[in-house]
């Protein structure tokens, strides 16, 4: 896949070689716009094709006009005849080559213009388009070498033309690599379809042979085939060596640049992944090892992106702290006993509200209600263990230990009534806070489990929550929470506690329990804080 984050190197002819990775995508190719994009690719290929052949022709002209103006017999050539034959050959070859190129490029691009997936033949043609056009170009050069070698009775002339044609065709292959890349990426549709193995090594060796080995071999042949009795001036030998080294250097630079840019693109993409951007993708614009490298990178980033999404969803479902705890403890059932505080919130009058409102309205109200709870609890360092219908179970002191968990729970409880009063309809809820020992960990089966807290303290908080609905402030706490908060509080919890105080209300036997519980009620408006008013 390709996105705005796709990394690619800048092109000096961006106007002609548009980024077809997006421009040729089926969902974007429609009508005139599609034709314009395809026409840009065609003209980019033609311009490079013509430029390389013009340079090659100039090299041949310099070679035959100044370096070796005689044939193998040592006699001057008939330049007028050569020029007439050259002009006729140029016209014929240009017309035929232009028609062939048009056919090949239409086959390679038309499927994209029409918004279709390419068939096997067209896909293979796209992968081999640069090579096909380069080989076709070299065949014309080789034919020219044969013609002019016969015309001038000089194999050396034919060898020179053939070698220059070989370097020119190799340059065309390298020049066509960049504008065709996006089309290759689109044709492969996210999967490398080429079967080439270790093609980078073979490509470098081939480019060295074409760019350096054969030109230097041609220099040696020129010396061996020079007419008898004619000494070659040093400047001609130096010019031959200079042209050979220059052409070889240009070809090797192009080959190294083509390979290096793709590797550099992957390296820059890896840098983005290291910064947390997992949706970056690298175009699959090669059918060999470099394409497989890009495909492997894209597969890796897709996996990392999916993992990041799952991690985010997991954190939203169970809480960030629990998610980190789960990474450390994996799937160990059970847990550890610890001192913690439990805050239970239950919406008052929910059954009557549900009876008179549509389900969608009920859900909206619950989302607002739970959103207010989440804001307050999170601000005090608590963790929401679960939402149960119209109630929420909140934990302080687990999974991350907190020395002041009691003060945090009481501070959050003291702040909840005012937070709920700001919601539409000012919903009222009962809030119960209890502190004690509980087991915090995984509960369930090895295949399906959840992180929660189990203990009598949870039951006490639930029972206090029921009774809090009938109190004036709507907040009740047990003596354990008051004692735990007496040891100190963080600044945020202290500010919330200073808005009221918890006073002993009664000592009762809560439903389902045999022991009595001291119940404290939040009295709003006092600034005496804890432990009493």
C-alpha positions as CSV (number, residue, x, y, z in Angstrom):
1,X,0.0,0.0,0.0
2,X,1.0,3.6,-0.5
3,X,0.2,6.6,1.6
4,X,1.2,10.2,2.1
5,X,4.0,8.8,4.3
6,X,5.5,6.8,1.5
7,X,9.2,7.7,1.3
8,X,10.7,8.2,-2.1
9,X,13.6,10.3,-3.4
10,X,13.0,13.6,-5.2
11,X,13.0,13.6,-9.0
12,X,14.5,16.4,-11.0
13,X,11.8,16.1,-13.6
14,X,8.8,16.0,-11.2
15,X,6.7,17.8,-13.8
16,X,7.0,14.9,-16.2
17,X,7.5,11.9,-13.9
18,X,4.6,12.5,-11.4
19,X,4.3,10.2,-8.4
20,X,2.3,7.6,-10.2
21,X,2.1,5.5,-7.0
22,X,-0.9,7.7,-6.2
23,X,-1.7,9.2,-9.5
24,X,-2.1,5.9,-11.2
25,X,-4.1,4.4,-8.4
26,X,-7.4,3.0,-9.8
27,X,-9.6,5.1,-7.6
28,X,-7.9,8.3,-8.9
29,X,-7.5,7.5,-12.5
30,X,-10.5,8.8,-14.4
31,X,-10.9,10.4,-17.8
32,X,-8.7,13.3,-18.8
33,X,-6.6,13.2,-15.6
34,X,-5.6,9.6,-16.2
35,X,-4.6,10.3,-19.8
36,X,-2.5,13.3,-18.6
37,X,-0.7,11.2,-16.0
38,X,0.1,8.4,-18.5
39,X,1.2,10.9,-21.1
40,X,3.6,12.4,-18.6
41,X,5.2,9.0,-18.1
42,X,5.4,8.4,-21.9
43,X,7.1,11.8,-22.4
44,X,9.5,11.2,-19.5
45,X,10.6,8.0,-21.2
46,X,10.9,9.6,-24.6
47,X,13.0,12.5,-23.4
48,X,15.5,10.2,-21.6
49,X,15.6,7.9,-24.6
50,X,16.3,10.7,-27.0
51,X,18.9,12.4,-24.7
52,X,20.9,9.2,-24.2
53,X,21.0,8.4,-27.9
54,X,22.0,12.0,-28.9
55,X,24.9,11.8,-26.5
56,X,25.9,8.4,-27.8
57,X,25.7,9.7,-31.4
58,X,28.0,12.6,-30.6
59,X,30.5,10.2,-29.0
60,X,30.5,8.1,-32.2
61,X,31.0,11.2,-34.3
62,X,33.9,12.4,-32.2
63,X,35.4,8.9,-32.3
64,X,35.2,8.6,-36.1
65,X,35.9,12.2,-37.0
66,X,38.8,13.1,-34.8
67,X,40.2,10.0,-33.1
68,X,40.2,7.5,-36.0
69,X,39.4,9.3,-39.3
70,X,40.7,6.4,-41.4
71,X,39.6,2.9,-42.1
72,X,41.5,-0.3,-41.2
73,X,43.5,0.0,-44.5
74,X,44.8,3.4,-43.5
75,X,42.8,5.3,-46.1
76,X,40.4,8.2,-45.2
77,X,36.7,7.3,-45.1
78,X,34.1,8.7,-47.5
79,X,32.4,11.0,-45.1
80,X,29.8,12.2,-47.6
81,X,28.6,8.6,-48.1
82,X,28.6,7.9,-44.4
83,X,26.5,11.0,-43.7
84,X,23.9,10.1,-46.3
85,X,23.6,6.6,-45.0
86,X,23.5,7.8,-41.4
87,X,20.7,10.3,-42.2
88,X,18.6,7.6,-44.0
89,X,19.2,5.1,-41.2
90,X,18.3,7.7,-38.5
91,X,15.0,8.5,-40.2
92,X,14.0,4.9,-40.7
93,X,15.1,3.7,-37.2
94,X,13.4,6.7,-35.5
95,X,10.1,5.9,-37.1
96,X,10.2,2.2,-36.4
97,X,11.6,2.6,-32.9
98,X,8.9,5.2,-32.1
99,X,6.1,2.9,-33.2
100,X,7.6,0.0,-31.2
101,X,8.0,2.2,-28.1
102,X,4.4,3.5,-28.4
103,X,3.1,-0.1,-28.5
104,X,5.2,-1.2,-25.5
105,X,4.3,1.9,-23.4
106,X,0.6,1.6,-24.3
107,X,0.6,-2.0,-23.2
108,X,2.4,-1.0,-20.0
109,X,0.2,2.0,-19.0
110,X,-3.2,1.5,-20.5
111,X,-4.4,-0.9,-17.8
112,X,-3.7,1.8,-15.2
113,X,-5.5,4.5,-17.3
114,X,-8.6,2.3,-17.2
115,X,-8.4,1.7,-13.5
116,X,-7.9,-2.1,-13.9
117,X,-5.4,-4.6,-12.5
118,X,-2.8,-5.7,-15.0
119,X,-2.8,-9.2,-16.4
120,X,0.2,-11.5,-16.1
121,X,1.6,-10.4,-19.5
122,X,1.2,-6.6,-18.8
123,X,2.6,-7.0,-15.3
124,X,5.6,-8.8,-16.6
125,X,6.1,-6.1,-19.3
126,X,6.0,-3.3,-16.6
127,X,8.7,-5.2,-14.6
128,X,10.9,-5.5,-17.7
129,X,9.9,-2.3,-19.5
130,X,13.3,-0.5,-19.0
131,X,15.2,-3.7,-20.0
132,X,13.0,-4.2,-23.0
133,X,13.4,-0.7,-24.3
134,X,17.2,-0.8,-23.6
135,X,17.7,-4.1,-25.5
136,X,15.6,-2.8,-28.4
137,X,17.7,0.3,-28.5
138,X,20.9,-1.7,-28.5
139,X,19.8,-3.8,-31.4
140,X,19.5,-0.7,-33.6
141,X,23.0,0.3,-32.5
142,X,24.4,-3.1,-33.2
143,X,22.7,-3.1,-36.7
144,X,24.3,0.3,-37.3
145,X,27.7,-1.1,-36.4
146,X,27.3,-3.9,-38.9
147,X,26.2,-1.5,-41.6
148,X,29.0,1.1,-41.1
149,X,31.6,-1.6,-40.7
150,X,30.7,-3.0,-44.1
151,X,30.3,0.4,-45.6
152,X,33.8,1.5,-44.5
153,X,35.5,-1.9,-44.7
154,X,36.5,-1.5,-41.1
155,X,35.5,-3.8,-38.3
156,X,37.0,-1.2,-35.9
157,X,34.3,1.2,-36.9
158,X,31.6,-1.4,-36.2
159,X,33.2,-2.3,-32.8
160,X,33.3,1.4,-31.8
161,X,29.7,1.9,-32.7
162,X,28.6,-1.3,-30.9
163,X,30.5,-0.4,-27.7
164,X,29.1,3.1,-27.6
165,X,25.6,1.7,-28.3
166,X,26.1,-0.7,-25.4
167,X,27.0,2.1,-23.0
168,X,24.2,4.2,-24.3
169,X,21.6,1.5,-23.9
170,X,22.9,0.8,-20.4
171,X,22.5,4.5,-19.6
172,X,18.9,4.3,-20.9
173,X,18.1,1.5,-18.6
174,X,19.4,3.5,-15.6
175,X,17.6,6.7,-16.8
176,X,14.3,4.9,-17.2
177,X,14.5,3.3,-13.8
178,X,13.2,6.3,-11.9
179,X,10.1,7.3,-13.9
180,X,9.0,3.7,-14.2
181,X,9.3,2.9,-10.4
182,X,5.8,4.1,-9.4
183,X,4.2,2.1,-12.2
184,X,6.1,-1.1,-11.0
185,X,4.9,-0.4,-7.5
186,X,1.3,-0.1,-8.7
187,X,1.6,-3.2,-10.9
188,X,2.9,-5.4,-8.1
189,X,0.0,-4.3,-5.8
190,X,1.9,-4.7,-2.6
191,X,3.5,-8.1,-3.4
192,X,6.8,-8.7,-5.1
193,X,6.1,-10.7,-8.2
194,X,9.6,-11.1,-9.6
195,X,11.5,-14.3,-9.1
196,X,15.0,-12.9,-9.3
197,X,17.4,-14.1,-6.6
198,X,20.6,-12.3,-5.6
199,X,20.0,-9.9,-8.5
200,X,21.8,-7.0,-6.8
201,X,25.2,-8.8,-7.2
202,X,24.5,-9.8,-10.8
203,X,23.3,-6.3,-11.6
204,X,26.5,-4.6,-10.2
205,X,28.7,-7.1,-12.1
206,X,26.8,-6.6,-15.3
207,X,27.0,-2.8,-15.0
208,X,30.7,-3.0,-14.4
209,X,31.1,-5.1,-17.5
210,X,29.0,-2.9,-19.6
211,X,30.2,0.4,-18.2
212,X,33.9,-0.3,-17.7
213,X,35.0,-3.7,-19.0
214,X,33.8,-3.4,-22.5
215,X,34.8,0.2,-23.1
216,X,38.4,-0.6,-21.9
217,X,38.3,-3.7,-24.1
218,X,37.3,-1.5,-27.0
219,X,40.4,0.7,-26.3
220,X,42.6,-2.3,-26.5
221,X,40.9,-3.5,-29.8
222,X,41.4,0.0,-31.3
223,X,45.1,-0.2,-30.6
224,X,45.3,-3.7,-32.0
225,X,43.3,-2.9,-35.2
226,X,45.0,0.4,-36.0
227,X,46.5,0.5,-39.5
228,X,50.0,-0.8,-39.9
229,X,52.6,1.9,-40.0
230,X,50.4,4.5,-38.3
231,X,51.5,5.2,-34.8
232,X,48.7,6.3,-32.5
233,X,49.3,9.7,-31.0
234,X,49.3,9.9,-27.3
235,X,46.5,12.4,-27.2
236,X,44.2,10.0,-29.0
237,X,45.1,7.2,-26.6
238,X,44.5,9.5,-23.7
239,X,41.1,10.6,-25.2
240,X,40.1,7.0,-25.6
241,X,41.0,6.1,-22.0
242,X,39.3,9.3,-20.8
243,X,36.0,8.4,-22.6
244,X,36.2,4.8,-21.4
245,X,36.7,5.8,-17.8
246,X,34.1,8.6,-18.0
247,X,31.5,6.3,-19.5
248,X,32.3,3.6,-17.1
249,X,32.2,6.0,-14.1
250,X,28.8,7.4,-15.3
251,X,27.3,3.9,-15.7
252,X,28.6,2.7,-12.3
253,X,27.4,5.9,-10.6
254,X,24.0,5.4,-12.1
255,X,23.9,1.7,-11.0
256,X,25.1,2.5,-7.5
257,X,22.7,5.4,-7.2
258,X,19.8,3.3,-8.3
259,X,20.6,0.7,-5.6
260,X,21.6,3.2,-2.9
261,X,18.5,5.3,-3.2
262,X,16.3,2.3,-2.6
263,X,18.3,1.3,0.4
264,X,18.4,4.9,1.7
265,X,14.6,5.0,1.3
266,X,14.3,2.0,3.6
267,X,16.8,3.5,6.1
268,X,14.8,6.7,6.3
269,X,11.6,4.8,6.7
270,X,13.2,2.8,9.5
271,X,14.0,6.1,11.2
272,X,10.4,7.1,11.1
273,X,9.4,3.7,12.6
274,X,11.9,4.4,15.4
275,X,10.0,7.7,16.1
276,X,6.7,5.8,16.4
277,X,5.3,6.3,12.9
278,X,4.1,2.8,12.0
279,X,2.0,3.7,8.9
280,X,5.0,4.5,6.7
281,X,5.3,2.4,3.6
282,X,8.1,1.9,1.0
283,X,7.1,1.5,-2.7
284,X,7.6,-1.9,-4.2
285,X,9.2,-0.6,-7.3
286,X,11.6,-3.5,-7.9
287,X,11.0,-7.1,-8.9
288,X,14.1,-8.5,-7.3
289,X,16.0,-8.5,-4.0
290,X,15.4,-4.8,-3.4
291,X,11.7,-5.2,-3.9
292,X,11.7,-8.1,-1.4
293,X,13.5,-5.9,1.0
294,X,10.8,-3.2,0.7
295,X,8.1,-5.9,0.9
296,X,9.6,-7.3,4.1
297,X,9.8,-3.8,5.6
298,X,6.2,-3.0,4.7
299,X,5.1,-6.3,6.2
300,X,7.0,-5.5,9.4
301,X,5.4,-2.0,9.7
302,X,2.0,-3.4,9.0
303,X,2.5,-5.9,11.9
304,X,3.8,-3.1,14.1
305,X,0.9,-0.9,13.2
306,X,-1.6,-3.7,14.0
307,X,0.2,-4.4,17.3
308,X,0.1,-0.7,18.2
309,X,-3.6,-0.6,17.5
310,X,-4.2,-3.7,19.6
311,X,-2.0,-2.3,22.4
312,X,-4.0,1.0,22.3
313,X,-7.3,-0.8,22.3
314,X,-6.1,-3.1,25.1
315,X,-5.0,-0.1,27.1
316,X,-8.4,1.6,26.5
317,X,-10.3,-1.5,27.7
318,X,-8.3,-2.4,30.8
319,X,-6.3,0.8,31.5
320,X,-2.7,1.8,30.7
321,X,-1.3,0.7,34.0
322,X,-3.0,-2.7,33.7
323,X,-1.7,-3.1,30.2
324,X,1.9,-2.5,31.4
325,X,1.3,-4.9,34.3
326,X,0.0,-7.5,31.8
327,X,3.2,-7.2,29.7
328,X,5.3,-8.0,32.7
329,X,3.1,-10.8,34.1
330,X,1.8,-12.3,30.8
331,X,-0.9,-14.9,31.6
332,X,-0.2,-15.8,35.2
333,X,-3.6,-16.4,36.9
334,X,-4.0,-15.2,40.4
335,X,-2.1,-12.1,41.8
336,X,-0.9,-10.6,44.9
337,X,-2.5,-9.3,48.1
338,X,-2.1,-5.6,48.8
339,X,-3.6,-2.7,50.7
340,X,-5.8,-0.6,48.4
341,X,-8.8,1.5,48.3
342,X,-12.0,0.8,46.2
343,X,-14.4,3.5,45.0
344,X,-17.8,2.3,43.8
345,X,-20.2,4.7,41.9
346,X,-23.8,3.8,41.0
347,X,-26.2,6.0,39.1
348,X,-29.4,6.8,41.0
349,X,-32.7,6.5,39.3
350,X,-31.3,4.7,36.2
351,X,-34.2,2.2,35.9
352,X,-36.8,5.0,35.7
353,X,-34.7,6.9,33.3
354,X,-34.3,3.9,31.0
355,X,-38.0,3.3,31.0
356,X,-38.8,6.8,29.6
357,X,-35.9,7.3,27.2
358,X,-34.8,5.6,24.0
359,X,-31.8,3.3,24.2
360,X,-29.6,5.7,22.1
361,X,-30.4,8.5,24.6
362,X,-29.6,6.2,27.5
363,X,-26.2,5.4,26.0
364,X,-25.4,9.0,25.5
365,X,-26.3,9.8,29.1
366,X,-24.2,6.9,30.4
367,X,-21.2,8.0,28.3
368,X,-21.4,11.5,29.8
369,X,-21.8,10.0,33.2
370,X,-18.8,7.6,32.8
371,X,-16.8,10.4,31.2
372,X,-17.1,12.6,34.2
373,X,-16.2,9.7,36.5
374,X,-13.1,8.8,34.4
375,X,-11.9,12.4,34.4
376,X,-12.1,12.7,38.2
377,X,-10.7,9.3,39.0
378,X,-7.8,9.6,36.5
379,X,-7.0,13.1,37.9
380,X,-6.5,11.5,41.3
381,X,-4.4,8.6,40.0
382,X,-7.1,6.0,40.1
383,X,-7.9,3.2,37.7
384,X,-11.4,2.3,36.4
385,X,-11.5,-1.5,36.7
386,X,-14.9,-1.9,34.9
387,X,-18.2,-0.3,33.9
388,X,-21.1,-2.4,35.1
389,X,-24.4,-1.2,33.6
390,X,-24.9,2.1,35.4
391,X,-22.0,1.6,37.9
392,X,-18.2,1.9,37.9
393,X,-15.7,0.1,40.0
394,X,-12.5,2.2,40.5
395,X,-9.3,1.1,42.2
396,X,-6.6,3.1,44.0
397,X,-3.3,1.4,44.8
398,X,-3.4,-1.3,42.1
399,X,-1.9,-2.3,39.8
400,X,0.5,0.6,40.6
401,X,1.2,0.8,44.3
402,X,0.3,4.2,45.9
403,X,1.1,5.0,49.5
404,X,-1.7,7.6,49.7
405,X,-4.3,5.5,48.0
406,X,-6.8,6.2,50.8
407,X,-6.5,10.0,50.4
408,X,-6.7,9.7,46.6
409,X,-10.0,7.7,46.8
410,X,-11.6,10.1,49.3
411,X,-10.4,13.1,47.3
412,X,-12.0,11.7,44.1
413,X,-15.2,10.8,46.0
414,X,-15.4,14.4,47.4
415,X,-15.0,15.8,43.9
416,X,-17.5,13.6,42.1
417,X,-20.8,15.2,43.3
418,X,-19.8,18.6,41.9
419,X,-18.5,17.0,38.6
420,X,-21.8,15.2,38.1
421,X,-23.8,18.3,38.9
422,X,-22.3,20.0,35.9
423,X,-23.7,17.4,33.5
424,X,-27.0,17.9,31.6
425,X,-29.8,16.9,34.0
426,X,-27.5,16.9,37.0
427,X,-27.6,13.1,37.5
428,X,-27.2,12.0,41.1
429,X,-25.1,8.9,42.1
430,X,-24.2,7.0,45.2
431,X,-20.4,6.8,45.9
432,X,-18.9,4.3,48.4
433,X,-15.3,4.2,49.4
434,X,-13.6,1.4,51.3
435,X,-10.0,0.5,52.2
436,X,-8.5,-2.9,53.0
437,X,-6.7,-5.9,51.8
438,X,-7.6,-7.4,48.4
439,X,-6.1,-9.7,45.8
440,X,-5.2,-7.9,42.6
441,X,-4.5,-10.0,39.5
442,X,-5.9,-12.2,36.8
443,X,-9.2,-14.0,37.4
444,X,-10.7,-16.4,34.9
445,X,-9.3,-19.2,32.8
446,X,-6.0,-19.5,30.9
447,X,-7.9,-18.8,27.7
448,X,-10.0,-15.9,28.9
449,X,-9.3,-13.8,32.0
450,X,-9.4,-10.2,33.2
451,X,-7.5,-8.1,35.7
452,X,-9.6,-7.2,38.8
453,X,-9.5,-7.0,42.6
454,X,-11.2,-9.6,44.8
455,X,-11.8,-9.1,48.5
456,X,-14.3,-8.0,51.2
457,X,-13.2,-4.4,50.7
458,X,-15.0,-4.5,47.3
459,X,-18.2,-5.7,48.9
460,X,-18.0,-3.0,51.5
461,X,-17.6,-0.3,48.9
462,X,-20.6,-1.6,47.0
463,X,-22.8,-1.7,50.1
464,X,-21.8,1.9,51.1
465,X,-22.6,3.0,47.5
466,X,-26.2,1.7,48.0
467,X,-26.5,3.6,51.3
468,X,-24.9,6.8,49.8
469,X,-27.9,7.2,47.5
470,X,-30.0,8.1,50.5
471,X,-27.5,10.5,52.1
472,X,-27.4,14.2,51.5
473,X,-23.9,14.4,49.8
474,X,-24.2,11.0,48.2
475,X,-20.7,9.9,49.5
476,X,-20.0,7.4,52.2
477,X,-16.7,5.9,53.4
478,X,-15.5,3.3,55.9
479,X,-13.2,3.9,58.8
480,X,-10.3,2.1,57.0
481,X,-10.3,4.8,54.3
482,X,-10.4,7.6,56.8
483,X,-7.4,6.1,58.7
484,X,-5.5,5.5,55.5
485,X,-6.0,9.1,54.4
486,X,-4.9,10.5,57.8
487,X,-1.3,9.5,56.9
488,X,-1.0,12.2,54.3
489,X,-2.4,13.2,50.9
490,X,-1.0,14.5,47.6
491,X,-1.7,18.1,46.8
492,X,-4.6,17.4,44.3
493,X,-6.4,15.1,46.8
494,X,-5.8,17.5,49.6
495,X,-7.5,20.3,47.7
496,X,-10.5,18.1,47.1
497,X,-10.6,17.0,50.7
498,X,-10.5,20.6,51.9
499,X,-13.8,21.3,50.2
500,X,-15.5,19.2,52.8
501,X,-14.9,16.7,55.6
502,X,-15.8,13.1,56.4
503,X,-17.7,12.8,59.7
504,X,-18.8,9.6,61.5
505,X,-22.4,8.9,60.6
506,X,-23.2,5.6,62.3
507,X,-21.9,2.1,62.9
508,X,-24.1,-0.4,61.1
509,X,-24.1,-4.0,59.9
510,X,-24.0,-3.8,56.2
511,X,-26.2,-6.2,54.2
512,X,-24.5,-9.6,53.8
513,X,-21.9,-9.0,56.4
514,X,-21.7,-10.2,60.0
515,X,-19.4,-7.5,61.3
516,X,-20.3,-3.9,62.0
517,X,-18.8,-1.1,59.9
518,X,-18.2,2.5,60.9
519,X,-19.7,4.7,58.2
520,X,-18.4,8.2,57.5
521,X,-20.4,10.7,55.4
522,X,-19.0,13.6,53.3
523,X,-20.2,16.9,54.7
524,X,-19.7,19.6,52.0
525,X,-18.8,23.2,52.9
526,X,-16.3,22.5,55.7
527,X,-12.6,23.1,55.4
528,X,-11.4,21.1,58.3
529,X,-10.4,18.1,56.1
530,X,-9.6,14.7,57.7
531,X,-10.1,12.9,60.0
532,X,-13.1,14.7,61.4
533,X,-15.2,17.9,61.4
